[in-house]
């Protein structure tokens, strides 16, 4: 059983909401805890949006409930019909995200009876908003999300797994089905880190200047994730067409190993720059090999294909692998330039918050 920060924050938000609502000394304060559960969000910015949207949605639900009860009463048929109208109205106003809590607000108000109906309705609406505000406050102050740390270490861990299988696959030392299973797991982890980045991308700073600084960092992390996906695409194609690679001439396979080793070394170096473990330089210029022993892979493969009419490998499959290799290389070189520019020209803004190692998200 894994207990994450969001679980703890939800519990604290419910406790805070119930405590504040109980201080009002009015029955029904448990609704505040329910609204805190609904209102808890995965990011600070989402919490800010949630407060605004819930204020609108719950206000609409409360006003609709009061008008309907005062006009038609609170028969079960009337309650159901009011719920349909409320959901349709919220959808029309693009407030679908708060439909659940707005319906709860409508139900708890329409359930109230007695001469002090309006007072009870206002109190229960206040309980709902106490829960919403409690969730936002706890999300802001207690265990704020460490997006940069999570994104960095997740990309590092995914990259290490990809590099491991790339080195084994190019030598024909891996089992196809084992690698395929791991590739599916890596794909799911990349999708998860892309979702995490979307939350990070939507975060807003308190000042305009700080917001500009954060945009630079968000661009860097976006490129890092895209580069990780290009490495995954290369692994997927090498695994799928592994048999074709093994039928290539040994000289070409050796050059492919050189090329992939260069790219993986560059990728690892860029990751070390992110965590300030390596000085910011143009790593591509330092790590790419030159000399007679390093040949152009594309030229070698094209020459081989022109020379051999009926090769033991599928030419189209080899071209697909080479295209994935060069797409990965292009992304890495672009990321290298961005990283160098970020650390070299924005020295006051280049603090990426990477804490001690944490678990993969």
Beta strands, then each sheet from edge to edge (+ up, - down):
end
